[in-house]
Amino acid sequence: MSEPATPLRILVCVKRVPAPGARITLTADHSAIDTKNLGFTTSPHEECAVEEAIRLVDNHGGSATVLTLGPAESDEQLRYAISVGINKAVHVTNPALADGVDWDPQATASALADAIASIEADDGAFDLILFGNESADSGGFQVGVRVARKLGRAIVNGIKGIEIGVSGDGHATVTARRESTSGFEVYELALPVVLGVKEGLNLPRYPTLPGRLRSKKAEVAVHTADPVLGGLVTENFDNAAELVVQTTMLGNGEQAAPAIVDLIERLGLL
């Protein structure tokens, strides 16, 4: 497969989310998540997006930028991405993010698209913009699609394979694969394009000590975002009912065997 004529410019959009498996507690008024004892990380799909951007740049040349919308604490996720090999970082933020103002998918996508357009106006268009298929917390499946729509670019979600090449007429392309019930769907798209990737696309690397040291010194560009009115409004949160595990005693030793057989029959397993 031929190589693109110019180095790639790749952008990865990530989100700061509670660590998977963490116990989620709510504030007393059920208006927000109580974060004081929570650990945070990057959404797992987006960790794979970061890794894929690094691999593509290693293979084809160019640079990879990571961008997030979030409070001041989101700087942690940006610097982690730098520590594993991302070149630049952009933090889109606003004091309202720390004040509990709702940033629904509409507001989030609008802020991200405006920030991306501003960066591209100064530094040139990104060839490839990567999102996670959905975030690990809200799972809305909307932000990447809304950003692509506002930027006027094609998007394909659910991606588990990415290859960069050149079409017959000399234009840079990306070949993207996603799983289907019968195998894989394969898409060839002219750059620039937006892709939503899924966990399993690759195996993300861990940061090295030099990478961590580099990330501490890296300069993070900051863009101020304003929330867009008219989207969804959060009324309150409720914890899901916890599963109560019940234990059934059937006896000890050989005496338990008939009871076990009887139970298996009642369950329709024999």
ChimeraX commands (.cxc) that place a marker at each C-alpha (Angstrom):
marker #1 position 0.00,0.00,0.00 radius 0.5
marker #1 position 1.41,3.42,-0.97 radius 0.5
marker #1 position 2.28,6.06,1.62 radius 0.5
marker #1 position 0.54,9.47,1.88 radius 0.5
marker #1 position 2.53,12.31,0.33 radius 0.5
marker #1 position 2.54,14.38,3.53 radius 0.5
marker #1 position 2.95,13.42,7.22 radius 0.5
marker #1 position -0.26,12.64,9.09 radius 0.5
marker #1 position -1.91,15.01,11.54 radius 0.5
marker #1 position -4.02,12.98,13.98 radius 0.5
marker #1 position -6.25,14.20,16.80 radius 0.5
marker #1 position -7.58,11.97,19.59 radius 0.5
marker #1 position -10.48,13.19,21.74 radius 0.5
marker #1 position -10.58,11.59,25.21 radius 0.5
marker #1 position -12.74,11.87,28.32 radius 0.5
marker #1 position -11.94,11.71,32.03 radius 0.5
marker #1 position -14.22,9.06,33.58 radius 0.5
marker #1 position -14.48,7.15,36.89 radius 0.5
marker #1 position -12.20,4.12,36.91 radius 0.5
marker #1 position -14.05,0.99,35.70 radius 0.5
marker #1 position -15.25,-1.12,38.60 radius 0.5
marker #1 position -15.29,1.79,41.03 radius 0.5
marker #1 position -18.19,2.00,43.49 radius 0.5
marker #1 position -20.24,5.05,42.51 radius 0.5
marker #1 position -21.82,7.05,45.34 radius 0.5
marker #1 position -24.04,10.09,44.99 radius 0.5
marker #1 position -24.21,13.40,46.79 radius 0.5
marker #1 position -26.87,13.73,49.50 radius 0.5
marker #1 position -29.28,15.53,47.14 radius 0.5
marker #1 position -28.70,13.01,44.29 radius 0.5
marker #1 position -27.74,15.88,41.98 radius 0.5
marker #1 position -24.20,14.65,41.19 radius 0.5
marker #1 position -21.65,11.88,41.68 radius 0.5
marker #1 position -19.63,12.18,44.88 radius 0.5
marker #1 position -16.06,12.15,43.56 radius 0.5
marker #1 position -13.99,12.57,46.72 radius 0.5
marker #1 position -13.11,8.86,46.95 radius 0.5
marker #1 position -13.18,8.05,43.23 radius 0.5
marker #1 position -10.23,7.25,40.99 radius 0.5
marker #1 position -10.35,8.54,37.42 radius 0.5
marker #1 position -8.94,7.37,34.12 radius 0.5
marker #1 position -9.40,7.67,30.35 radius 0.5
marker #1 position -12.33,5.81,28.79 radius 0.5
marker #1 position -11.11,2.35,27.64 radius 0.5
marker #1 position -12.16,2.84,24.00 radius 0.5
marker #1 position -10.21,6.10,23.97 radius 0.5
marker #1 position -7.11,4.45,25.44 radius 0.5
marker #1 position -7.12,2.32,22.27 radius 0.5
marker #1 position -7.62,5.47,20.17 radius 0.5
marker #1 position -4.52,7.02,21.79 radius 0.5
marker #1 position -2.49,3.87,21.14 radius 0.5
marker #1 position -3.64,3.69,17.51 radius 0.5
marker #1 position -2.69,7.34,16.89 radius 0.5
marker #1 position 0.82,6.66,18.22 radius 0.5
marker #1 position 1.18,3.56,16.03 radius 0.5
marker #1 position -0.02,5.36,12.90 radius 0.5
marker #1 position 2.45,8.19,13.45 radius 0.5
marker #1 position 5.26,5.70,14.10 radius 0.5
marker #1 position 4.44,3.91,10.83 radius 0.5
marker #1 position 3.64,6.86,8.54 radius 0.5
marker #1 position 5.21,9.94,10.17 radius 0.5
marker #1 position 3.52,13.08,11.41 radius 0.5
marker #1 position 2.19,14.08,14.82 radius 0.5
marker #1 position -0.59,13.10,17.22 radius 0.5
marker #1 position -2.50,15.50,19.47 radius 0.5
marker #1 position -4.78,14.62,22.38 radius 0.5
marker #1 position -7.72,16.85,23.33 radius 0.5
marker #1 position -10.21,16.73,26.18 radius 0.5
marker #1 position -13.11,18.79,27.48 radius 0.5
marker #1 position -13.20,18.78,31.25 radius 0.5
marker #1 position -12.34,20.43,34.57 radius 0.5
marker #1 position -8.79,21.26,35.67 radius 0.5
marker #1 position -8.29,17.68,36.91 radius 0.5
marker #1 position -8.55,16.41,33.30 radius 0.5
marker #1 position -4.97,17.59,32.83 radius 0.5
marker #1 position -4.05,14.19,34.35 radius 0.5
marker #1 position -5.47,12.30,31.37 radius 0.5
marker #1 position -3.77,14.60,28.87 radius 0.5
marker #1 position -0.37,14.12,30.49 radius 0.5
marker #1 position -0.87,10.37,30.65 radius 0.5
marker #1 position -1.42,10.36,26.87 radius 0.5
marker #1 position 1.80,12.34,26.42 radius 0.5
marker #1 position 3.66,9.88,28.65 radius 0.5
marker #1 position 2.85,7.00,26.27 radius 0.5
marker #1 position 3.85,8.87,23.10 radius 0.5
marker #1 position 1.34,11.56,22.10 radius 0.5
marker #1 position 3.09,14.73,20.87 radius 0.5
marker #1 position 0.76,17.58,21.89 radius 0.5
marker #1 position -2.17,18.20,24.24 radius 0.5
marker #1 position -5.12,20.60,24.24 radius 0.5
marker #1 position -7.39,21.22,27.24 radius 0.5
marker #1 position -10.83,22.64,26.43 radius 0.5
marker #1 position -12.30,23.96,29.66 radius 0.5
marker #1 position -14.49,26.51,31.43 radius 0.5
marker #1 position -15.06,27.35,35.13 radius 0.5
marker #1 position -18.63,26.08,34.65 radius 0.5
marker #1 position -17.22,22.57,34.32 radius 0.5
marker #1 position -16.22,22.69,37.97 radius 0.5
marker #1 position -19.53,24.22,39.06 radius 0.5
marker #1 position -21.77,21.31,38.09 radius 0.5
marker #1 position -23.21,22.93,34.95 radius 0.5
marker #1 position -24.67,20.29,32.60 radius 0.5
marker #1 position -22.50,19.56,29.58 radius 0.5
marker #1 position -24.73,17.25,27.60 radius 0.5
marker #1 position -23.62,15.73,24.24 radius 0.5
marker #1 position -24.87,18.78,22.34 radius 0.5
marker #1 position -22.87,21.26,24.44 radius 0.5
marker #1 position -19.82,18.99,24.55 radius 0.5
marker #1 position -19.76,18.40,20.79 radius 0.5
marker #1 position -20.24,22.09,20.04 radius 0.5
marker #1 position -17.33,23.05,22.30 radius 0.5
marker #1 position -15.06,20.36,20.85 radius 0.5
marker #1 position -15.91,21.25,17.24 radius 0.5
marker #1 position -15.24,24.94,17.88 radius 0.5
marker #1 position -11.90,24.15,19.51 radius 0.5
marker #1 position -10.89,21.81,16.66 radius 0.5
marker #1 position -11.86,24.41,14.05 radius 0.5
marker #1 position -9.77,27.01,15.89 radius 0.5
marker #1 position -6.72,24.72,16.01 radius 0.5
marker #1 position -7.10,23.81,12.33 radius 0.5
marker #1 position -7.37,27.48,11.35 radius 0.5
marker #1 position -3.94,28.08,12.90 radius 0.5
marker #1 position -2.10,24.82,12.18 radius 0.5
marker #1 position -3.90,23.12,9.29 radius 0.5
marker #1 position -6.56,20.41,9.11 radius 0.5
marker #1 position -6.29,17.11,10.96 radius 0.5
marker #1 position -6.23,14.16,8.57 radius 0.5
marker #1 position -7.78,11.81,11.09 radius 0.5
marker #1 position -9.83,12.52,14.24 radius 0.5
marker #1 position -10.36,9.58,16.60 radius 0.5
marker #1 position -13.07,9.22,19.25 radius 0.5
marker #1 position -13.95,6.32,21.49 radius 0.5
marker #1 position -17.06,4.52,20.27 radius 0.5
marker #1 position -18.79,5.73,23.46 radius 0.5
marker #1 position -17.67,7.03,26.86 radius 0.5
marker #1 position -17.43,4.66,29.80 radius 0.5
marker #1 position -19.67,6.77,32.06 radius 0.5
marker #1 position -22.64,8.19,30.12 radius 0.5
marker #1 position -22.39,5.91,27.05 radius 0.5
marker #1 position -24.24,8.39,24.86 radius 0.5
marker #1 position -22.73,7.41,21.46 radius 0.5
marker #1 position -23.35,11.00,20.31 radius 0.5
marker #1 position -20.35,13.30,20.69 radius 0.5
marker #1 position -18.17,11.94,17.88 radius 0.5
marker #1 position -21.10,11.93,15.44 radius 0.5
marker #1 position -22.10,15.48,16.37 radius 0.5
marker #1 position -18.52,16.77,16.03 radius 0.5
marker #1 position -18.10,15.12,12.62 radius 0.5
marker #1 position -21.41,16.57,11.48 radius 0.5
marker #1 position -20.46,20.09,12.58 radius 0.5
marker #1 position -17.04,19.81,10.89 radius 0.5
marker #1 position -18.64,18.45,7.70 radius 0.5
marker #1 position -16.71,15.16,7.73 radius 0.5
marker #1 position -17.64,11.52,7.29 radius 0.5
marker #1 position -17.63,9.29,10.38 radius 0.5
marker #1 position -17.75,5.54,10.92 radius 0.5
marker #1 position -18.15,4.08,14.43 radius 0.5
marker #1 position -17.35,0.68,15.91 radius 0.5
marker #1 position -13.91,0.50,14.27 radius 0.5
marker #1 position -11.51,-2.36,15.07 radius 0.5
marker #1 position -8.99,-1.97,12.26 radius 0.5
marker #1 position -7.32,1.08,10.63 radius 0.5
marker #1 position -4.93,1.27,7.66 radius 0.5
marker #1 position -3.66,4.40,5.93 radius 0.5
marker #1 position -3.00,4.32,2.18 radius 0.5
marker #1 position -3.41,6.14,-1.13 radius 0.5
marker #1 position -6.24,5.71,-3.61 radius 0.5
marker #1 position -5.76,5.16,-7.33 radius 0.5
marker #1 position -6.09,8.89,-8.02 radius 0.5
marker #1 position -3.38,9.74,-5.48 radius 0.5
marker #1 position -5.53,10.88,-2.56 radius 0.5
marker #1 position -4.72,9.77,1.01 radius 0.5
marker #1 position -7.29,7.31,2.34 radius 0.5
marker #1 position -8.08,5.30,5.43 radius 0.5
marker #1 position -9.41,1.76,5.32 radius 0.5
marker #1 position -11.48,1.08,8.44 radius 0.5
marker #1 position -12.94,-2.25,9.56 radius 0.5
marker #1 position -15.75,-2.93,11.98 radius 0.5
marker #1 position -17.22,-6.20,13.15 radius 0.5
marker #1 position -20.61,-7.40,11.96 radius 0.5
marker #1 position -22.65,-10.52,12.59 radius 0.5
marker #1 position -21.15,-12.11,9.45 radius 0.5
marker #1 position -17.52,-10.97,9.76 radius 0.5
marker #1 position -16.21,-7.47,9.03 radius 0.5
marker #1 position -17.53,-4.43,7.19 radius 0.5
marker #1 position -14.73,-2.59,5.35 radius 0.5
marker #1 position -14.86,1.14,4.56 radius 0.5
marker #1 position -12.42,3.13,2.41 radius 0.5
marker #1 position -12.69,6.84,3.10 radius 0.5
marker #1 position -10.82,9.84,1.76 radius 0.5
marker #1 position -9.04,11.91,4.41 radius 0.5
marker #1 position -9.89,13.98,6.41 radius 0.5
marker #1 position -12.27,11.71,8.30 radius 0.5
marker #1 position -13.55,10.94,11.82 radius 0.5
marker #1 position -13.54,7.43,13.29 radius 0.5
marker #1 position -15.06,6.05,16.50 radius 0.5
marker #1 position -12.90,3.14,17.71 radius 0.5
marker #1 position -13.68,0.26,20.04 radius 0.5
marker #1 position -11.70,-1.41,22.78 radius 0.5
marker #1 position -9.85,-4.38,21.28 radius 0.5
marker #1 position -8.52,-2.40,18.31 radius 0.5
marker #1 position -5.08,-2.82,19.90 radius 0.5
marker #1 position -3.35,-3.35,23.25 radius 0.5
marker #1 position -2.47,0.04,24.79 radius 0.5
marker #1 position 1.08,0.45,26.03 radius 0.5
marker #1 position 2.15,1.54,29.50 radius 0.5
marker #1 position 4.10,4.76,30.07 radius 0.5
marker #1 position 7.86,4.60,30.52 radius 0.5
marker #1 position 9.78,6.58,33.14 radius 0.5
marker #1 position 11.21,8.96,30.49 radius 0.5
marker #1 position 7.68,9.35,29.13 radius 0.5
marker #1 position 6.32,10.30,32.55 radius 0.5
marker #1 position 9.11,12.83,33.06 radius 0.5
marker #1 position 8.46,14.30,29.61 radius 0.5
marker #1 position 4.73,14.57,30.31 radius 0.5
marker #1 position 5.34,16.60,33.48 radius 0.5
marker #1 position 7.23,19.23,31.51 radius 0.5
marker #1 position 4.94,19.28,28.46 radius 0.5
marker #1 position 3.02,22.45,27.66 radius 0.5
marker #1 position -0.75,21.94,27.45 radius 0.5
marker #1 position -2.62,24.42,25.24 radius 0.5
marker #1 position -5.87,25.72,26.79 radius 0.5
marker #1 position -9.05,26.69,24.92 radius 0.5
marker #1 position -11.99,28.27,26.74 radius 0.5
marker #1 position -15.38,26.78,25.88 radius 0.5
marker #1 position -18.87,28.11,26.48 radius 0.5
marker #1 position -21.79,25.71,27.04 radius 0.5
marker #1 position -24.50,25.74,24.38 radius 0.5
marker #1 position -27.99,26.19,25.79 radius 0.5
marker #1 position -30.92,24.06,24.68 radius 0.5
marker #1 position -29.61,20.55,25.22 radius 0.5
marker #1 position -30.47,17.94,27.83 radius 0.5
marker #1 position -30.77,18.86,31.50 radius 0.5
marker #1 position -29.95,16.41,34.29 radius 0.5
marker #1 position -32.73,16.22,36.89 radius 0.5
marker #1 position -31.13,13.78,39.35 radius 0.5
marker #1 position -29.28,10.49,39.71 radius 0.5
marker #1 position -30.40,7.21,41.29 radius 0.5
marker #1 position -28.26,4.24,42.23 radius 0.5
marker #1 position -29.25,0.98,40.60 radius 0.5
marker #1 position -30.59,-1.64,43.00 radius 0.5
marker #1 position -27.79,-3.89,44.22 radius 0.5
marker #1 position -27.97,-7.58,43.47 radius 0.5
marker #1 position -28.61,-9.57,46.63 radius 0.5
marker #1 position -26.76,-12.89,46.58 radius 0.5
marker #1 position -28.68,-15.71,48.27 radius 0.5
marker #1 position -27.10,-18.92,49.49 radius 0.5
marker #1 position -28.92,-22.25,49.43 radius 0.5
marker #1 position -27.65,-25.05,51.65 radius 0.5
marker #1 position -28.35,-28.55,50.28 radius 0.5
marker #1 position -26.54,-30.60,52.91 radius 0.5
marker #1 position -23.07,-32.02,53.41 radius 0.5
marker #1 position -21.20,-34.83,51.71 radius 0.5
marker #1 position -23.07,-37.75,50.16 radius 0.5
marker #1 position -26.39,-36.70,51.71 radius 0.5
marker #1 position -26.41,-33.60,49.50 radius 0.5
marker #1 position -26.30,-35.56,46.22 radius 0.5
marker #1 position -30.06,-36.29,45.90 radius 0.5
marker #1 position -30.93,-32.67,46.72 radius 0.5
marker #1 position -28.48,-31.43,44.08 radius 0.5
marker #1 position -29.95,-33.75,41.43 radius 0.5
marker #1 position -33.47,-32.61,42.36 radius 0.5
marker #1 position -32.43,-28.94,42.06 radius 0.5
marker #1 position -30.83,-29.51,38.65 radius 0.5
marker #1 position -34.02,-31.20,37.43 radius 0.5
marker #1 position -36.18,-28.30,38.64 radius 0.5
marker #1 position -33.93,-25.89,36.78 radius 0.5
marker #1 position -34.45,-27.89,33.60 radius 0.5
marker #1 position -30.78,-28.75,33.19 radius 0.5
marker #1 position -31.33,-32.50,32.95 radius 0.5
marker link #1:1,2 radius 0.2
marker link #1:2,3 radius 0.2
marker link #1:3,4 radius 0.2
marker link #1:4,5 radius 0.2
marker link #1:5,6 radius 0.2
marker link #1:6,7 radius 0.2
marker link #1:7,8 radius 0.2
marker link #1:8,9 radius 0.2
marker link #1:9,10 radius 0.2
marker link #1:10,11 radius 0.2
marker link #1:11,12 radius 0.2
marker link #1:12,13 radius 0.2
marker link #1:13,14 radius 0.2
marker link #1:14,15 radius 0.2
marker link #1:15,16 radius 0.2
marker link #1:16,17 radius 0.2
marker link #1:17,18 radius 0.2
marker link #1:18,19 radius 0.2
marker link #1:19,20 radius 0.2
marker link #1:20,21 radius 0.2
marker link #1:21,22 radius 0.2
marker link #1:22,23 radius 0.2
marker link #1:23,24 radius 0.2
marker link #1:24,25 radius 0.2
marker link #1:25,26 radius 0.2
marker link #1:26,27 radius 0.2
marker link #1:27,28 radius 0.2
marker link #1:28,29 radius 0.2
marker link #1:29,30 radius 0.2
marker link #1:30,31 radius 0.2
marker link #1:31,32 radius 0.2
marker link #1:32,33 radius 0.2
marker link #1:33,34 radius 0.2
marker link #1:34,35 radius 0.2
marker link #1:35,36 radius 0.2
marker link #1:36,37 radius 0.2
marker link #1:37,38 radius 0.2
marker link #1:38,39 radius 0.2
marker link #1:39,40 radius 0.2
marker link #1:40,41 radius 0.2
marker link #1:41,42 radius 0.2
marker link #1:42,43 radius 0.2
marker link #1:43,44 radius 0.2
marker link #1:44,45 radius 0.2
marker link #1:45,46 radius 0.2
marker link #1:46,47 radius 0.2
marker link #1:47,48 radius 0.2
marker link #1:48,49 radius 0.2
marker link #1:49,50 radius 0.2
marker link #1:50,51 radius 0.2
marker link #1:51,52 radius 0.2
marker link #1:52,53 radius 0.2
marker link #1:53,54 radius 0.2
marker link #1:54,55 radius 0.2
marker link #1:55,56 radius 0.2
marker link #1:56,57 radius 0.2
marker link #1:57,58 radius 0.2
marker link #1:58,59 radius 0.2
marker link #1:59,60 radius 0.2
marker link #1:60,61 radius 0.2
marker link #1:61,62 radius 0.2
marker link #1:62,63 radius 0.2
marker link #1:63,64 radius 0.2
marker link #1:64,65 radius 0.2
marker link #1:65,66 radius 0.2
marker link #1:66,67 radius 0.2
marker link #1:67,68 radius 0.2
marker link #1:68,69 radius 0.2
marker link #1:69,70 radius 0.2
marker link #1:70,71 radius 0.2
marker link #1:71,72 radius 0.2
marker link #1:72,73 radius 0.2
marker link #1:73,74 radius 0.2
marker link #1:74,75 radius 0.2
marker link #1:75,76 radius 0.2
marker link #1:76,77 radius 0.2
marker link #1:77,78 radius 0.2
marker link #1:78,79 radius 0.2
marker link #1:79,80 radius 0.2
marker link #1:80,81 radius 0.2
marker link #1:81,82 radius 0.2
marker link #1:82,83 radius 0.2
marker link #1:83,84 radius 0.2
marker link #1:84,85 radius 0.2
marker link #1:85,86 radius 0.2
marker link #1:86,87 radius 0.2
marker link #1:87,88 radius 0.2
marker link #1:88,89 radius 0.2
marker link #1:89,90 radius 0.2
marker link #1:90,91 radius 0.2
marker link #1:91,92 radius 0.2
marker link #1:92,93 radius 0.2
marker link #1:93,94 radius 0.2
marker link #1:94,95 radius 0.2
marker link #1:95,96 radius 0.2
marker link #1:96,97 radius 0.2
marker link #1:97,98 radius 0.2
marker link #1:98,99 radius 0.2
marker link #1:99,100 radius 0.2
marker link #1:100,101 radius 0.2
marker link #1:101,102 radius 0.2
marker link #1:102,103 radius 0.2
marker link #1:103,104 radius 0.2
marker link #1:104,105 radius 0.2
marker link #1:105,106 radius 0.2
marker link #1:106,107 radius 0.2
marker link #1:107,108 radius 0.2
marker link #1:108,109 radius 0.2
marker link #1:109,110 radius 0.2
marker link #1:110,111 radius 0.2
marker link #1:111,112 radius 0.2
marker link #1:112,113 radius 0.2
marker link #1:113,114 radius 0.2
marker link #1:114,115 radius 0.2
marker link #1:115,116 radius 0.2
marker link #1:116,117 radius 0.2
marker link #1:117,118 radius 0.2
marker link #1:118,119 radius 0.2
marker link #1:119,120 radius 0.2
marker link #1:120,121 radius 0.2
marker link #1:121,122 radius 0.2
marker link #1:122,123 radius 0.2
marker link #1:123,124 radius 0.2
marker link #1:124,125 radius 0.2
marker link #1:125,126 radius 0.2
marker link #1:126,127 radius 0.2
marker link #1:127,128 radius 0.2
marker link #1:128,129 radius 0.2
marker link #1:129,130 radius 0.2
marker link #1:130,131 radius 0.2
marker link #1:131,132 radius 0.2
marker link #1:132,133 radius 0.2
marker link #1:133,134 radius 0.2
marker link #1:134,135 radius 0.2
marker link #1:135,136 radius 0.2
marker link #1:136,137 radius 0.2
marker link #1:137,138 radius 0.2
marker link #1:138,139 radius 0.2
marker link #1:139,140 radius 0.2
marker link #1:140,141 radius 0.2
marker link #1:141,142 radius 0.2
marker link #1:142,143 radius 0.2
marker link #1:143,144 radius 0.2
marker link #1:144,145 radius 0.2
marker link #1:145,146 radius 0.2
marker link #1:146,147 radius 0.2
marker link #1:147,148 radius 0.2
marker link #1:148,149 radius 0.2
marker link #1:149,150 radius 0.2
marker link #1:150,151 radius 0.2
marker link #1:151,152 radius 0.2
marker link #1:152,153 radius 0.2
marker link #1:153,154 radius 0.2
marker link #1:154,155 radius 0.2
marker link #1:155,156 radius 0.2
marker link #1:156,157 radius 0.2
marker link #1:157,158 radius 0.2
marker link #1:158,159 radius 0.2
marker link #1:159,160 radius 0.2
marker link #1:160,161 radius 0.2
marker link #1:161,162 radius 0.2
marker link #1:162,163 radius 0.2
marker link #1:163,164 radius 0.2
marker link #1:164,165 radius 0.2
marker link #1:165,166 radius 0.2
marker link #1:166,167 radius 0.2
marker link #1:167,168 radius 0.2
marker link #1:168,169 radius 0.2
marker link #1:169,170 radius 0.2
marker link #1:170,171 radius 0.2
marker link #1:171,172 radius 0.2
marker link #1:172,173 radius 0.2
marker link #1:173,174 radius 0.2
marker link #1:174,175 radius 0.2
marker link #1:175,176 radius 0.2
marker link #1:176,177 radius 0.2
marker link #1:177,178 radius 0.2
marker link #1:178,179 radius 0.2
marker link #1:179,180 radius 0.2
marker link #1:180,181 radius 0.2
marker link #1:181,182 radius 0.2
marker link #1:182,183 radius 0.2
marker link #1:183,184 radius 0.2
marker link #1:184,185 radius 0.2
marker link #1:185,186 radius 0.2
marker link #1:186,187 radius 0.2
marker link #1:187,188 radius 0.2
marker link #1:188,189 radius 0.2
marker link #1:189,190 radius 0.2
marker link #1:190,191 radius 0.2
marker link #1:191,192 radius 0.2
marker link #1:192,193 radius 0.2
marker link #1:193,194 radius 0.2
marker link #1:194,195 radius 0.2
marker link #1:195,196 radius 0.2
marker link #1:196,197 radius 0.2
marker link #1:197,198 radius 0.2
marker link #1:198,199 radius 0.2
marker link #1:199,200 radius 0.2
marker link #1:200,201 radius 0.2
marker link #1:201,202 radius 0.2
marker link #1:202,203 radius 0.2
marker link #1:203,204 radius 0.2
marker link #1:204,205 radius 0.2
marker link #1:205,206 radius 0.2
marker link #1:206,207 radius 0.2
marker link #1:207,208 radius 0.2
marker link #1:208,209 radius 0.2
marker link #1:209,210 radius 0.2
marker link #1:210,211 radius 0.2
marker link #1:211,212 radius 0.2
marker link #1:212,213 radius 0.2
marker link #1:213,214 radius 0.2
marker link #1:214,215 radius 0.2
marker link #1:215,216 radius 0.2
marker link #1:216,217 radius 0.2
marker link #1:217,218 radius 0.2
marker link #1:218,219 radius 0.2
marker link #1:219,220 radius 0.2
marker link #1:220,221 radius 0.2
marker link #1:221,222 radius 0.2
marker link #1:222,223 radius 0.2
marker link #1:223,224 radius 0.2
marker link #1:224,225 radius 0.2
marker link #1:225,226 radius 0.2
marker link #1:226,227 radius 0.2
marker link #1:227,228 radius 0.2
marker link #1:228,229 radius 0.2
marker link #1:229,230 radius 0.2
marker link #1:230,231 radius 0.2
marker link #1:231,232 radius 0.2
marker link #1:232,233 radius 0.2
marker link #1:233,234 radius 0.2
marker link #1:234,235 radius 0.2
marker link #1:235,236 radius 0.2
marker link #1:236,237 radius 0.2
marker link #1:237,238 radius 0.2
marker link #1:238,239 radius 0.2
marker link #1:239,240 radius 0.2
marker link #1:240,241 radius 0.2
marker link #1:241,242 radius 0.2
marker link #1:242,243 radius 0.2
marker link #1:243,244 radius 0.2
marker link #1:244,245 radius 0.2
marker link #1:245,246 radius 0.2
marker link #1:246,247 radius 0.2
marker link #1:247,248 radius 0.2
marker link #1:248,249 radius 0.2
marker link #1:249,250 radius 0.2
marker link #1:250,251 radius 0.2
marker link #1:251,252 radius 0.2
marker link #1:252,253 radius 0.2
marker link #1:253,254 radius 0.2
marker link #1:254,255 radius 0.2
marker link #1:255,256 radius 0.2
marker link #1:256,257 radius 0.2
marker link #1:257,258 radius 0.2
marker link #1:258,259 radius 0.2
marker link #1:259,260 radius 0.2
marker link #1:260,261 radius 0.2
marker link #1:261,262 radius 0.2
marker link #1:262,263 radius 0.2
marker link #1:263,264 radius 0.2
marker link #1:264,265 radius 0.2
marker link #1:265,266 radius 0.2
marker link #1:266,267 radius 0.2
marker link #1:267,268 radius 0.2
marker link #1:268,269 radius 0.2
marker link #1:269,270 radius 0.2
view
